[in-house]
Amino acid sequence: MKNVKECIDAEMNYRLASIFIDYLYHKEAIDKKELNRVRKKLKKKYNPPTKRLEGLSGKRNN
């Protein structure tokens, strides 16, 4: 189990990387397919604590 600092670091790194890839998509530097591929990799790499809140885990939130 992660400690609090590791959880915060994972969330922060995930959010920053997500913002960056969203920017690249907005600027048309990457396409939708690449955006989704990178998002999946980010979720797997960082396993952000809030991914279930965003509906990113593939599971229902209720």
Biopython code that builds the backbone (N, CA, C, O; Angstrom):
import numpy as np
from Bio.PDB.StructureBuilder import StructureBuilder

atoms = [
    (1, "MET", "N", (0.839, -1.187, 0.000)),
    (1, "MET", "CA", (0.000, 0.000, 0.000)),
    (1, "MET", "C", (0.879, 1.243, 0.000)),
    (1, "MET", "O", (1.917, 1.293, 0.661)),
    (2, "LYS", "N", (0.443, 2.240, -0.752)),
    (2, "LYS", "CA", (1.208, 3.482, -0.848)),
    (2, "LYS", "C", (1.014, 4.339, 0.389)),
    (2, "LYS", "O", (-0.043, 4.331, 1.021)),
    (3, "ASN", "N", (2.070, 5.082, 0.718)),
    (3, "ASN", "CA", (1.904, 6.060, 1.785)),
    (3, "ASN", "C", (1.305, 7.337, 1.191)),
    (3, "ASN", "O", (1.147, 7.443, -0.025)),
    (4, "VAL", "N", (0.980, 8.287, 2.035)),
    (4, "VAL", "CA", (0.300, 9.499, 1.597)),
    (4, "VAL", "C", (1.137, 10.272, 0.576)),
    (4, "VAL", "O", (0.604, 10.743, -0.429)),
    (5, "LYS", "N", (2.430, 10.405, 0.824)),
    (5, "LYS", "CA", (3.288, 11.159, -0.098)),
    (5, "LYS", "C", (3.308, 10.501, -1.479)),
    (5, "LYS", "O", (3.235, 11.195, -2.493)),
    (6, "GLU", "N", (3.405, 9.187, -1.526)),
    (6, "GLU", "CA", (3.403, 8.486, -2.810)),
    (6, "GLU", "C", (2.086, 8.683, -3.552)),
    (6, "GLU", "O", (2.077, 8.841, -4.772)),
    (7, "CYS", "N", (0.972, 8.676, -2.817)),
    (7, "CYS", "CA", (-0.345, 8.911, -3.425)),
    (7, "CYS", "C", (-0.435, 10.313, -4.005)),
    (7, "CYS", "O", (-0.921, 10.501, -5.120)),
    (8, "ILE", "N", (0.031, 11.285, -3.254)),
    (8, "ILE", "CA", (-0.005, 12.673, -3.720)),
    (8, "ILE", "C", (0.897, 12.851, -4.931)),
    (8, "ILE", "O", (0.508, 13.498, -5.904)),
    (9, "ASP", "N", (2.092, 12.286, -4.883)),
    (9, "ASP", "CA", (3.023, 12.380, -6.012)),
    (9, "ASP", "C", (2.441, 11.721, -7.270)),
    (9, "ASP", "O", (2.539, 12.273, -8.366)),
    (10, "ALA", "N", (1.838, 10.543, -7.105)),
    (10, "ALA", "CA", (1.251, 9.843, -8.250)),
    (10, "ALA", "C", (0.124, 10.673, -8.861)),
    (10, "ALA", "O", (0.024, 10.795, -10.082)),
    (11, "GLU", "N", (-0.715, 11.239, -8.008)),
    (11, "GLU", "CA", (-1.823, 12.066, -8.500)),
    (11, "GLU", "C", (-1.306, 13.304, -9.228)),
    (11, "GLU", "O", (-1.793, 13.646, -10.306)),
    (12, "MET", "N", (-0.327, 13.965, -8.641)),
    (12, "MET", "CA", (0.222, 15.176, -9.247)),
    (12, "MET", "C", (0.873, 14.864, -10.604)),
    (12, "MET", "O", (0.633, 15.569, -11.585)),
    (13, "ASN", "N", (1.683, 13.826, -10.656)),
    (13, "ASN", "CA", (2.341, 13.457, -11.908)),
    (13, "ASN", "C", (1.327, 13.063, -12.973)),
    (13, "ASN", "O", (1.474, 13.423, -14.141)),
    (14, "TYR", "N", (0.302, 12.326, -12.572)),
    (14, "TYR", "CA", (-0.744, 11.923, -13.507)),
    (14, "TYR", "C", (-1.480, 13.144, -14.048)),
    (14, "TYR", "O", (-1.706, 13.249, -15.253)),
    (15, "ARG", "N", (-1.849, 14.053, -13.178)),
    (15, "ARG", "CA", (-2.585, 15.257, -13.595)),
    (15, "ARG", "C", (-1.758, 16.117, -14.551)),
    (15, "ARG", "O", (-2.267, 16.587, -15.569)),
    (16, "LEU", "N", (-0.488, 16.319, -14.221)),
    (16, "LEU", "CA", (0.373, 17.136, -15.091)),
    (16, "LEU", "C", (0.536, 16.502, -16.466)),
    (16, "LEU", "O", (0.453, 17.185, -17.486)),
    (17, "ALA", "N", (0.764, 15.208, -16.488)),
    (17, "ALA", "CA", (0.918, 14.518, -17.763)),
    (17, "ALA", "C", (-0.392, 14.551, -18.555)),
    (17, "ALA", "O", (-0.372, 14.690, -19.778)),
    (18, "SER", "N", (-1.515, 14.425, -17.872)),
    (18, "SER", "CA", (-2.820, 14.478, -18.535)),
    (18, "SER", "C", (-3.077, 15.847, -19.158)),
    (18, "SER", "O", (-3.578, 15.950, -20.277)),
    (19, "ILE", "N", (-2.733, 16.878, -18.429)),
    (19, "ILE", "CA", (-2.892, 18.236, -18.960)),
    (19, "ILE", "C", (-2.039, 18.412, -20.215)),
    (19, "ILE", "O", (-2.483, 18.998, -21.203)),
    (20, "PHE", "N", (-0.826, 17.904, -20.162)),
    (20, "PHE", "CA", (0.075, 18.027, -21.307)),
    (20, "PHE", "C", (-0.458, 17.288, -22.533)),
    (20, "PHE", "O", (-0.437, 17.836, -23.635)),
    (21, "ILE", "N", (-0.935, 16.055, -22.362)),
    (21, "ILE", "CA", (-1.431, 15.329, -23.539)),
    (21, "ILE", "C", (-2.743, 15.930, -24.053)),
    (21, "ILE", "O", (-3.009, 15.893, -25.255)),
    (22, "ASP", "N", (-3.561, 16.481, -23.153)),
    (22, "ASP", "CA", (-4.767, 17.182, -23.601)),
    (22, "ASP", "C", (-4.395, 18.410, -24.435)),
    (22, "ASP", "O", (-5.048, 18.720, -25.431)),
    (23, "TYR", "N", (-3.351, 19.091, -24.015)),
    (23, "TYR", "CA", (-2.858, 20.258, -24.771)),
    (23, "TYR", "C", (-2.384, 19.824, -26.164)),
    (23, "TYR", "O", (-2.697, 20.470, -27.165)),
    (24, "LEU", "N", (-1.633, 18.733, -26.213)),
    (24, "LEU", "CA", (-1.149, 18.239, -27.510)),
    (24, "LEU", "C", (-2.311, 17.869, -28.421)),
    (24, "LEU", "O", (-2.269, 18.121, -29.625)),
    (25, "TYR", "N", (-3.342, 17.273, -27.846)),
    (25, "TYR", "CA", (-4.514, 16.924, -28.647)),
    (25, "TYR", "C", (-5.229, 18.189, -29.132)),
    (25, "TYR", "O", (-5.641, 18.271, -30.290)),
    (26, "HIS", "N", (-5.372, 19.156, -28.254)),
    (26, "HIS", "CA", (-6.021, 20.414, -28.615)),
    (26, "HIS", "C", (-5.261, 21.126, -29.742)),
    (26, "HIS", "O", (-5.874, 21.739, -30.617)),
    (27, "LYS", "N", (-3.951, 21.044, -29.718)),
    (27, "LYS", "CA", (-3.119, 21.672, -30.757)),
    (27, "LYS", "C", (-2.968, 20.784, -31.996)),
    (27, "LYS", "O", (-2.238, 21.123, -32.927)),
    (28, "GLU", "N", (-3.661, 19.653, -31.996)),
    (28, "GLU", "CA", (-3.654, 18.696, -33.096)),
    (28, "GLU", "C", (-2.272, 18.105, -33.372)),
    (28, "GLU", "O", (-1.950, 17.754, -34.507)),
    (29, "ALA", "N", (-1.464, 18.002, -32.320)),
    (29, "ALA", "CA", (-0.162, 17.357, -32.446)),
    (29, "ALA", "C", (-0.296, 15.837, -32.346)),
    (29, "ALA", "O", (0.559, 15.094, -32.828)),
    (30, "ILE", "N", (-1.387, 15.385, -31.710)),
    (30, "ILE", "CA", (-1.693, 13.960, -31.635)),
    (30, "ILE", "C", (-3.175, 13.784, -31.963)),
    (30, "ILE", "O", (-3.973, 14.708, -31.805)),
    (31, "ASP", "N", (-3.525, 12.584, -32.421)),
    (31, "ASP", "CA", (-4.927, 12.320, -32.737)),
    (31, "ASP", "C", (-5.632, 11.650, -31.552)),
    (31, "ASP", "O", (-5.007, 11.352, -30.534)),
    (32, "LYS", "N", (-6.929, 11.421, -31.698)),
    (32, "LYS", "CA", (-7.749, 10.855, -30.619)),
    (32, "LYS", "C", (-7.250, 9.465, -30.208)),
    (32, "LYS", "O", (-7.233, 9.132, -29.023)),
    (33, "LYS", "N", (-6.852, 8.671, -31.178)),
    (33, "LYS", "CA", (-6.353, 7.321, -30.903)),
    (33, "LYS", "C", (-5.094, 7.379, -30.024)),
    (33, "LYS", "O", (-4.967, 6.634, -29.052)),
    (34, "GLU", "N", (-4.183, 8.265, -30.378)),
    (34, "GLU", "CA", (-2.947, 8.421, -29.599)),
    (34, "GLU", "C", (-3.259, 8.976, -28.205)),
    (34, "GLU", "O", (-2.665, 8.542, -27.218)),
    (35, "LEU", "N", (-4.172, 9.917, -28.124)),
    (35, "LEU", "CA", (-4.575, 10.472, -26.831)),
    (35, "LEU", "C", (-5.078, 9.366, -25.906)),
    (35, "LEU", "O", (-4.663, 9.288, -24.749)),
    (36, "ASN", "N", (-5.959, 8.521, -26.404)),
    (36, "ASN", "CA", (-6.490, 7.433, -25.580)),
    (36, "ASN", "C", (-5.417, 6.417, -25.206)),
    (36, "ASN", "O", (-5.409, 5.897, -24.090)),
    (37, "ARG", "N", (-4.514, 6.136, -26.141)),
    (37, "ARG", "CA", (-3.423, 5.185, -25.861)),
    (37, "ARG", "C", (-2.526, 5.705, -24.741)),
    (37, "ARG", "O", (-2.155, 4.957, -23.836)),
    (38, "VAL", "N", (-2.181, 6.991, -24.806)),
    (38, "VAL", "CA", (-1.312, 7.585, -23.792)),
    (38, "VAL", "C", (-2.034, 7.663, -22.446)),
    (38, "VAL", "O", (-1.426, 7.415, -21.405)),
    (39, "ARG", "N", (-3.316, 8.004, -22.458)),
    (39, "ARG", "CA", (-4.078, 8.052, -21.201)),
    (39, "ARG", "C", (-4.063, 6.698, -20.494)),
    (39, "ARG", "O", (-3.897, 6.627, -19.276)),
    (40, "LYS", "N", (-4.238, 5.624, -21.268)),
    (40, "LYS", "CA", (-4.202, 4.282, -20.685)),
    (40, "LYS", "C", (-2.846, 4.001, -20.036)),
    (40, "LYS", "O", (-2.768, 3.448, -18.938)),
    (41, "LYS", "N", (-1.783, 4.392, -20.738)),
    (41, "LYS", "CA", (-0.436, 4.178, -20.200)),
    (41, "LYS", "C", (-0.208, 4.980, -18.920)),
    (41, "LYS", "O", (0.407, 4.495, -17.970)),
    (42, "LEU", "N", (-0.710, 6.205, -18.912)),
    (42, "LEU", "CA", (-0.551, 7.044, -17.716)),
    (42, "LEU", "C", (-1.283, 6.442, -16.520)),
    (42, "LEU", "O", (-0.756, 6.413, -15.408)),
    (43, "LYS", "N", (-2.500, 5.962, -16.760)),
    (43, "LYS", "CA", (-3.268, 5.343, -15.674)),
    (43, "LYS", "C", (-2.535, 4.129, -15.111)),
    (43, "LYS", "O", (-2.478, 3.924, -13.898)),
    (44, "LYS", "N", (-1.978, 3.335, -16.012)),
    (44, "LYS", "CA", (-1.260, 2.137, -15.579)),
    (44, "LYS", "C", (0.023, 2.506, -14.822)),
    (44, "LYS", "O", (0.350, 1.896, -13.804)),
    (45, "LYS", "N", (0.737, 3.503, -15.327)),
    (45, "LYS", "CA", (2.012, 3.889, -14.714)),
    (45, "LYS", "C", (1.822, 4.534, -13.342)),
    (45, "LYS", "O", (2.496, 4.160, -12.382)),
    (46, "TYR", "N", (0.911, 5.499, -13.246)),
    (46, "TYR", "CA", (0.777, 6.272, -12.012)),
    (46, "TYR", "C", (-0.293, 5.742, -11.068)),
    (46, "TYR", "O", (-0.234, 6.004, -9.867)),
    (47, "ASN", "N", (-1.262, 5.006, -11.583)),
    (47, "ASN", "CA", (-2.361, 4.495, -10.775)),
    (47, "ASN", "C", (-2.875, 5.575, -9.816)),
    (47, "ASN", "O", (-2.809, 5.404, -8.598)),
    (48, "PRO", "N", (-3.384, 6.682, -10.361)),
    (48, "PRO", "CA", (-3.783, 7.810, -9.518)),
    (48, "PRO", "C", (-4.939, 7.441, -8.594)),
    (48, "PRO", "O", (-5.870, 6.751, -9.009)),
    (49, "PRO", "N", (-4.884, 7.896, -7.349)),
    (49, "PRO", "CA", (-5.929, 7.555, -6.375)),
    (49, "PRO", "C", (-7.323, 8.010, -6.791)),
    (49, "PRO", "O", (-8.306, 7.387, -6.390)),
    (50, "THR", "N", (-7.439, 9.059, -7.570)),
    (50, "THR", "CA", (-8.755, 9.593, -7.928)),
    (50, "THR", "C", (-9.299, 9.051, -9.240)),
    (50, "THR", "O", (-10.326, 9.536, -9.715)),
    (51, "LYS", "N", (-8.647, 8.064, -9.842)),
    (51, "LYS", "CA", (-9.114, 7.583, -11.144)),
    (51, "LYS", "C", (-10.524, 7.018, -11.074)),
    (51, "LYS", "O", (-11.265, 7.116, -12.052)),
    (52, "ARG", "N", (-10.911, 6.441, -9.970)),
    (52, "ARG", "CA", (-12.275, 5.904, -9.845)),
    (52, "ARG", "C", (-13.296, 7.031, -9.800)),
    (52, "ARG", "O", (-14.415, 6.870, -10.286)),
    (53, "LEU", "N", (-12.927, 8.160, -9.228)),
    (53, "LEU", "CA", (-13.843, 9.293, -9.173)),
    (53, "LEU", "C", (-14.118, 9.845, -10.568)),
    (53, "LEU", "O", (-15.210, 10.342, -10.844)),
    (54, "GLU", "N", (-13.127, 9.753, -11.438)),
    (54, "GLU", "CA", (-13.247, 10.267, -12.796)),
    (54, "GLU", "C", (-13.865, 9.256, -13.741)),
    (54, "GLU", "O", (-14.133, 9.571, -14.901)),
    (55, "GLY", "N", (-14.097, 8.034, -13.251)),
    (55, "GLY", "CA", (-14.629, 7.000, -14.125)),
    (55, "GLY", "C", (-13.578, 6.420, -15.046)),
    (55, "GLY", "O", (-13.912, 5.859, -16.089)),
    (56, "LEU", "N", (-12.326, 6.543, -14.682)),
    (56, "LEU", "CA", (-11.239, 6.076, -15.538)),
    (56, "LEU", "C", (-10.831, 4.630, -15.281)),
    (56, "LEU", "O", (-10.027, 4.073, -16.027)),
    (57, "SER", "N", (-11.368, 4.027, -14.249)),
    (57, "SER", "CA", (-10.931, 2.690, -13.891)),
    (57, "SER", "C", (-11.651, 1.611, -14.677)),
    (57, "SER", "O", (-11.294, 0.435, -14.602)),
    (58, "GLY", "N", (-12.670, 2.012, -15.435)),
    (58, "GLY", "CA", (-13.443, 1.020, -16.180)),
    (58, "GLY", "C", (-14.523, 0.378, -15.340)),
    (58, "GLY", "O", (-15.205, -0.530, -15.816)),
    (59, "LYS", "N", (-14.703, 0.814, -14.113)),
    (59, "LYS", "CA", (-15.716, 0.270, -13.223)),
    (59, "LYS", "C", (-16.762, 1.339, -12.953)),
    (59, "LYS", "O", (-16.508, 2.536, -13.086)),
    (60, "ARG", "N", (-17.916, 0.883, -12.578)),
    (60, "ARG", "CA", (-18.979, 1.838, -12.218)),
    (60, "ARG", "C", (-18.644, 2.515, -10.912)),
    (60, "ARG", "O", (-18.019, 1.913, -10.039)),
    (61, "ASN", "N", (-19.050, 3.752, -10.768)),
    (61, "ASN", "CA", (-18.722, 4.547, -9.594)),
    (61, "ASN", "C", (-19.792, 4.513, -8.508)),
    (61, "ASN", "O", (-19.685, 5.259, -7.534)),
    (62, "ASN", "N", (-20.813, 3.682, -8.639)),
    (62, "ASN", "CA", (-21.849, 3.687, -7.612)),
    (62, "ASN", "C", (-21.795, 2.495, -6.719)),
    (62, "ASN", "O", (-22.612, 2.369, -5.806)),
]
sb = StructureBuilder()
sb.init_structure("model")
sb.init_model(0)
sb.init_chain("A")
sb.init_seg("    ")
for serial, (resi, resn, name, xyz) in enumerate(atoms, 1):
    if name == "N":
        sb.init_residue(resn, " ", resi, " ")
    sb.init_atom(name, np.array(xyz, "f"), 0.0, 1.0, " ", f" {name:<3s}", serial, name[0])
structure = sb.get_structure()
